[in-house]
């Protein structure tokens, strides 16, 4: 029997119970071996630029450890992609950000909107779309008014609010597709599509989409970016591991 490809999911927050391997396997029905890890240091959730900065060191650390543990591809389980560029320098396997991959998948379907947790994230998503050359495809960003860590407190209410926001982006914002702006909305796409009477393919559920992108990237290998120069850094465990990966000419 062929060995399944190993994809490791890094969830860049410290809130225990937010992710577990069994629920991932149920909701992401792909032929691969999935594993996941939360951070031990960082923010409770990622909803702002400050949260991104606080999460990034832990994401780099977790990615280095995942590659050492045999992961063939890494997914950053957050639509704001904290630490994505840094992780691509730090490891030699493919790294997929749920945000970048999600926006690209939605843009491939036409003009799209982002339905996310909080309205305050709109500038961040417009900046993300601009960074990836997709600003002209993004029609709107709408929040449902439910913070990340409250999505599962009353899942039915969160889905109902998501349905209402999605209905508005199709009827008022002229969107042709939607991508959820939070990977915590995992599993929302099917009930939303059923409620709106549309094909589920018009709604991008970003975490399964990112895992598919990671699997597709494995044959091509990592980014090929040069490792960062070795230098003195205080307080981050990731850098100790990263120094071990330096090319000989980059060592002190």
ROKESE-362178 format. One record per residue (C-alpha): residue number from 1; y, z, x. Coordinates in pm, 1 decimal, decimal comma. Layout:
REM residues N
R    i     north        up      east
R  NUM         Y         Z         X
...
This chain:
REM residues 252
R    i     north        up      east
R    1       0,0       0,0       0,0
R    2     341,9     -98,7     135,7
R    3     576,6     184,9     220,9
R    4     873,6     205,8     -14,3
R    5    1222,1     171,8     125,9
R    6    1392,4     507,4     173,7
R    7    1741,8     543,8      27,6
R    8    1927,6     869,2      74,7
R    9    2203,4     968,5    -168,0
R   10    2480,6    1197,5     -42,8
R   11    2659,8    1375,0    -325,9
R   12    2989,3    1491,0    -169,9
R   13    3030,5    1824,6    -343,2
R   14    2890,6    2175,7    -318,3
R   15    2811,9    2246,6    -684,5
R   16    2441,8    2335,0    -704,0
R   17    2249,5    2164,3    -983,1
R   18    2480,1    1863,6   -1005,0
R   19    2203,9    1638,6    -868,9
R   20    1828,8    1671,7    -830,5
R   21    1568,8    1423,7    -711,8
R   22    1362,6    1429,9   -1032,5
R   23    1654,5    1333,8   -1258,6
R   24    1758,8    1062,2   -1014,9
R   25    1413,3     905,9   -1023,6
R   26    1416,8     908,8   -1405,4
R   27    1760,9     751,8   -1436,3
R   28    1741,0     507,7   -1145,6
R   29    1426,8     307,1   -1214,6
R   30    1401,5     117,6    -887,3
R   31    1106,2      66,2    -657,0
R   32    1220,1     283,2    -369,7
R   33    1192,7     635,9    -236,4
R   34    1504,8     828,7    -331,7
R   35    1624,7    1153,7    -180,7
R   36    1952,7    1333,9    -228,8
R   37    2161,2    1607,2     -75,2
R   38    2470,0    1804,3    -172,5
R   39    2718,1    1929,5      85,4
R   40    2708,3    2283,5     220,4
R   41    3080,8    2277,0     295,8
R   42    3347,1    2097,1     100,2
R   43    3494,7    2077,9    -249,9
R   44    3328,0    2170,2    -578,8
R   45    3400,7    1815,2    -699,0
R   46    3597,3    1509,8    -586,7
R   47    3887,2    1424,9    -815,7
R   48    4182,9    1394,3    -577,4
R   49    4288,0    1276,8    -231,8
R   50    4270,0    1636,1    -108,0
R   51    3911,0    1658,0    -232,2
R   52    3829,0    1334,9     -48,4
R   53    3954,8    1475,2     281,9
R   54    3768,2    1802,1     232,6
R   55    3444,1    1617,8     154,9
R   56    3450,9    1357,5     433,0
R   57    3332,0    1575,3     728,6
R   58    3032,5    1694,1     530,8
R   59    2948,6    1339,0     426,6
R   60    2945,1    1226,0     791,3
R   61    2727,9    1522,3     886,6
R   62    2481,3    1457,1     603,4
R   63    2461,4    1085,3     686,2
R   64    2375,9    1146,4    1051,3
R   65    2103,8    1390,6     949,9
R   66    1969,4    1147,5     688,2
R   67    1938,9     866,7     942,5
R   68    1758,9    1100,1    1182,7
R   69    1527,2    1191,1     895,6
R   70    1425,6     829,4     841,0
R   71    1663,5     703,3     572,6
R   72    1690,5     324,9     577,9
R   73    2011,7     315,0     373,9
R   74    2268,3     566,8     257,7
R   75    2465,7     585,1     -66,7
R   76    2782,6     791,2    -107,6
R   77    2754,0     929,1    -457,8
R   78    3122,0     923,4    -557,5
R   79    3349,8     653,6    -690,5
R   80    3627,9     754,6    -450,1
R   81    3400,0     682,0    -148,8
R   82    3496,6     982,6      67,3
R   83    3421,0     920,4     434,0
R   84    3282,4     568,6     378,9
R   85    3449,4     401,4     678,7
R   86    3368,8     697,1     904,2
R   87    3002,7     704,6     803,9
R   88    2970,8     333,0     877,5
R   89    3085,2     407,1    1232,6
R   90    2857,6     709,3    1265,4
R   91    2520,8     564,6    1162,5
R   92    2328,2     243,5    1223,8
R   93    2179,6     194,5     875,4
R   94    2357,0      33,0     577,4
R   95    2602,3     260,9     396,4
R   96    2713,3     182,3      41,6
R   97    3000,6     351,6    -136,0
R   98    2952,8     376,7    -511,0
R   99    3321,4     295,4    -559,0
R  100    3337,8     -23,3    -354,0
R  101    3004,5    -149,1    -487,4
R  102    3094,0     -60,7    -846,3
R  103    3428,7    -236,9    -840,3
R  104    3274,1    -547,1    -684,4
R  105    2998,4    -558,6    -947,2
R  106    3247,3    -520,5   -1231,6
R  107    3483,0    -781,1   -1086,9
R  108    3194,3   -1027,7   -1069,8
R  109    3181,3   -1007,0   -1451,4
R  110    3550,5   -1084,2   -1497,7
R  111    3858,8    -873,5   -1559,4
R  112    3748,6    -511,7   -1569,5
R  113    3864,3    -160,3   -1649,9
R  114    3765,5     174,2   -1501,6
R  115    3676,0     452,7   -1744,6
R  116    3682,5     776,9   -1553,3
R  117    3708,2    1151,4   -1599,3
R  118    4081,6    1219,4   -1555,7
R  119    4394,1    1006,9   -1597,4
R  120    4536,2    1153,7   -1273,8
R  121    4289,7     937,0   -1078,8
R  122    4450,3     609,8   -1187,9
R  123    4666,0     562,7    -872,9
R  124    4363,1     626,5    -653,2
R  125    4157,4     362,0    -829,0
R  126    4439,7     107,6    -822,2
R  127    4463,2     171,4    -446,4
R  128    4085,2     131,9    -409,8
R  129    4094,0    -199,6    -597,4
R  130    4380,6    -319,7    -378,0
R  131    4191,1    -216,7     -61,9
R  132    3897,2    -433,7    -164,1
R  133    4104,3    -729,8    -280,2
R  134    4029,7    -673,3    -649,3
R  135    4367,7    -554,9    -779,9
R  136    4421,0    -872,5    -982,2
R  137    4092,5    -812,3   -1165,5
R  138    4161,0    -450,2   -1262,5
R  139    4321,3    -433,8   -1607,1
R  140    4342,3     -57,3   -1661,5
R  141    4217,4     289,7   -1571,8
R  142    4152,3     532,7   -1857,3
R  143    4042,7     894,7   -1834,5
R  144    3831,0    1071,5   -2094,5
R  145    3987,0    1412,1   -2026,7
R  146    3665,7    1578,4   -1907,9
R  147    3650,7    1703,0   -1545,1
R  148    3348,2    1611,9   -1333,6
R  149    3185,0    1953,3   -1352,5
R  150    3219,1    1969,0   -1730,4
R  151    3044,4    1639,2   -1806,7
R  152    2711,5    1810,4   -1865,5
R  153    2851,5    2116,6   -2048,3
R  154    2840,6    1915,6   -2368,9
R  155    2698,7    1575,9   -2283,4
R  156    2729,8    1446,6   -2640,6
R  157    3102,9    1519,3   -2645,0
R  158    3152,0    1355,7   -2304,2
R  159    2965,0    1045,0   -2418,4
R  160    3165,2    1032,2   -2742,7
R  161    3492,1    1042,7   -2545,7
R  162    3359,1     775,5   -2311,5
R  163    3271,7     553,0   -2606,8
R  164    3625,0     588,3   -2743,8
R  165    3785,0     504,0   -2407,8
R  166    3554,2     204,5   -2361,1
R  167    3633,6      78,6   -2709,3
R  168    4004,6      83,9   -2620,4
R  169    3968,1    -102,4   -2290,6
R  170    3784,6    -383,7   -2467,2
R  171    4016,3    -399,5   -2770,6
R  172    4353,2    -312,7   -2613,5
R  173    4326,4    -388,9   -2240,9
R  174    4142,0    -722,3   -2265,8
R  175    3870,0    -607,3   -2027,6
R  176    3555,0    -815,7   -1994,0
R  177    3359,3    -540,8   -1815,8
R  178    3376,6    -169,5   -1739,8
R  179    3277,2      42,1   -1443,7
R  180    3257,5     417,2   -1482,5
R  181    3497,4     596,0   -1248,6
R  182    3262,6     888,2   -1187,2
R  183    2898,2     887,5   -1079,9
R  184    2862,7    1204,6   -1286,9
R  185    2857,4     968,3   -1587,4
R  186    2507,8     863,7   -1480,4
R  187    2308,9     753,7   -1783,2
R  188    2611,8     705,4   -2010,4
R  189    2598,8     322,8   -2003,3
R  190    2313,3     271,7   -2250,5
R  191    2444,6     498,4   -2530,2
R  192    2796,7     358,9   -2483,2
R  193    2675,6      -0,9   -2501,1
R  194    2466,8      75,8   -2810,1
R  195    2760,7     242,5   -2984,5
R  196    2988,6     -53,6   -2911,1
R  197    2725,9    -315,5   -2988,8
R  198    2757,9    -486,8   -2652,3
R  199    2518,9    -575,7   -2372,5
R  200    2456,3    -286,4   -2133,2
R  201    2516,3    -532,4   -1847,7
R  202    2889,9    -526,6   -1929,9
R  203    2905,4    -161,2   -1820,7
R  204    2845,6     -76,7   -1455,8
R  205    2677,9     260,8   -1405,2
R  206    2793,4     307,7   -1045,8
R  207    2514,1     513,1    -889,7
R  208    2219,3     288,3    -988,5
R  209    2436,0      -9,2    -894,3
R  210    2501,9     141,0    -549,2
R  211    2132,0     210,0    -492,6
R  212    2052,4    -153,1    -576,7
R  213    2320,6    -265,5    -331,2
R  214    2179,1     -33,9     -63,1
R  215    1828,3    -173,0    -109,9
R  216    1960,8    -527,3     -81,9
R  217    2145,5    -437,2     238,7
R  218    1845,8    -290,9     425,2
R  219    1722,1    -626,7     565,6
R  220    2070,3    -700,0     704,8
R  221    2096,3    -366,2     886,8
R  222    2404,7    -149,9     937,9
R  223    2767,7    -241,1     989,0
R  224    2735,1    -294,2    1363,8
R  225    3060,2    -107,7    1421,5
R  226    3105,9      54,0    1763,3
R  227    3053,5     427,6    1783,3
R  228    3373,2     633,0    1818,6
R  229    3467,7     756,8    2163,3
R  230    3340,7    1096,4    2262,0
R  231    3611,0    1360,8    2272,1
R  232    3667,8    1728,6    2211,4
R  233    3664,8    1821,8    1843,1
R  234    3658,3    2176,4    1710,9
R  235    3493,1    2298,4    1393,3
R  236    3282,4    2005,5    1272,9
R  237    2905,9    2016,0    1320,7
R  238    2875,8    1643,4    1256,1
R  239    3051,9    1557,0    1580,3
R  240    2792,7    1745,0    1786,1
R  241    2520,2    1524,1    1644,4
R  242    2735,5    1214,1    1668,5
R  243    2790,7    1266,6    2043,0
R  244    2415,2    1231,7    2089,9
R  245    2436,1     880,3    1944,4
R  246    2712,1     755,7    2174,8
R  247    2643,6     447,9    2381,4
R  248    2599,9     538,2    2753,3
R  249    2928,8     377,9    2848,1
R  250    3110,4     591,2    2591,2
R  251    2983,6     923,4    2725,8
R  252    3187,6    1149,5    2950,5
